[in-house]
Amino acid sequence: MRCGLYIRVSTDMQKEKGESLEVQLKRLKAYVDSKEDWIIAEIYKDAGISAKNTNRPEFSRMLEDIEQDKIDAILCTKLDRVFRNTKDFLNTTDDFEKRNIKFVCLEGSIDTSTPAGRVFSTMRAAFAQFERETTAERVRDVMRSRAEEGKWNGGISPFGYYSENKEIKINTEEAKVIKEIYALYLEHRSIRHIVHHFNAGGIKTRRGDLWSPTSIRRMLTNPFYYGIVTYSKRSHTYSGELKRNKKPIFSNGRHPPIISKELFDNVQTIIKEQSKEAPKANAKYLLTGIVYCTVCGSRMHGMANRRSRKVHKYYRCSGYLQKGIAKCKGNAIRVDNLEGSIIGDLKNFSVNSNRLKDALKEVTKINSDNSGVAKERLNCLRNRLAKIQIKKQKIFELYEEGNINKADFLSRKVLAEEEELLVNKEIEALENKTAGTDFDSYDLEHTLGLCKDMKEVYDELDLPDRKELIQGLLTEINVDKHDIKYSIPVQPKFISCLQDSGLFVKSSATGRGSLRLQT
């Protein structure tokens, strides 16, 4: 049986309680070793991640491996290592059962492969959820009490401060920067001006990075700087999502302030005024989200420049706008030039339909012939790999029990590992070869249908529909002051046939492919 071992810790505190990744792994390995014909197929480690987080990378990888039939059983040490709550446990283990996946939890000797095991495991999951929620509530009560007393609740101290013996003290050099940020904002009423000023002057963040509008705005709106401690601005819903709390706690802190409340309030007034005045500009630009600066790789955003009663619209590099010349030199292109060029090319795009049909037939035939044979071979190889892994484990057992000497052990081990390597290489090669072979011609025909719409109905569409049509065709447009580069993407599986038919162009510079633009 191919086993997947799932281990997780969310805090350093759990390590101190004997729940480290190493301890969990050791227990699970010992359990697998005690079973005949069980092997460890994969180990999934989520370190420093809460069970409330639904985007646990290794947990997601484990589910993908289950879907791809790479493992037969999931093992963990405790239920709360894997599941957020009872509902999550029931839904996930129900999926396991449908896929014939065995689930084993060492604590409580849970095994969902039997009716009694499923009932007992449900009860255990409910109690585990109760224990976790009770602990979380106690922690929240302590932190709320500390905040009401004006105490800092820990974590990374805000820029301008440092922590010493559980007390928050002012960092003199960083405090100067905070004061300058507030002074510059009052003078220029512009976050972007502050960003450019600091980055051009070589003033770095605490981590040595360039400043961004987000970091400056966070400092301008943080009441901690005039002596206020906040708590519970956001809270978790039952599903684990964060929501804004309508009644957060604001208390006079025990830490020294860097600025006055009057200065903070003046800045908040300006920020509110400017947020009301700020136009939502990018909604009216066709290519927002897919235009990139070739100089620094940042996205380019649409914006208007008013001079002498005339309004000129540009796509400008967001890297320059956010971080100044330290990031980019200010790449920009007129909106009418870029959009006019793109729209004109797409309207004139054409493909010989008969040659396209012939190419698609050839691709379909090749994939149909090869797919079945390749998948049958893959199944054989995976079974062979499982047997090799069982054989390796038995070799170790023979050596540990003293039934073979060290020389014999090493010889057998090397032979098994060489065989395993060859099988893995063949599996990888076949998986790459068969990736994406189950397809029909929809993707390519859909793209060509959009091109036809560009010709026939584009001018009749309103702005949102035009934007959707263009962005359905193009995924990326790279721009510098002298050149525009883009292509209609083609999936790799079509490349060989379309290249032969003359409908495909491969760029020598990037190695990427695109449909030929025949104007």
Buried (B, 14 or more C-beta within 10 A) or exposed (E): BBBBBBBBBBEEEBBEEEBBBEBBBEBBBEBBBEEEEBBBBBBBBBEEBBBBBEEBEBBEBBBEBBEEEBBBBBBBBBBBBBBBBBEBBBEBBEEBBEEEBBBBBBBBEBBBBEEEBBEBBBEBBBEBBEEBEEEEEEEEEEBBEBBEEBBBEEEEBBBBBBBEEEEBEBBEEBBEBBBBBBEBBEEEEBBBBBBBBBBEEEEBBBEEEBBBBEBBBEBBEBBBBBBBBBBEEEEEEEEBEEEEEEEEBBBEBEBEBBBEEEBBEBBEEBBEEEEEEEEEEEEBBBBBBBBBBBBBEBBBBBBEEEEEEEEEBBBBBBBBBBBBEBBBEBBBBEBEEBBEBBBEBBBEBBBEEEBBEBBBEBBBEBBEEEBEEBEEBBEEBBEBBBEBBBBBBBBEEBBEEEEBEEEEBEEBBEEBEEBBEEBEEBBEEBEEEBEEBEBEBEEBEEBBEBBEBBEEEBEEBEEEEBBEBBBBBBEEBBBEEEEBBBBBBBBEBBBBBBBEBEBBBEEEEEEEBBBBBEE
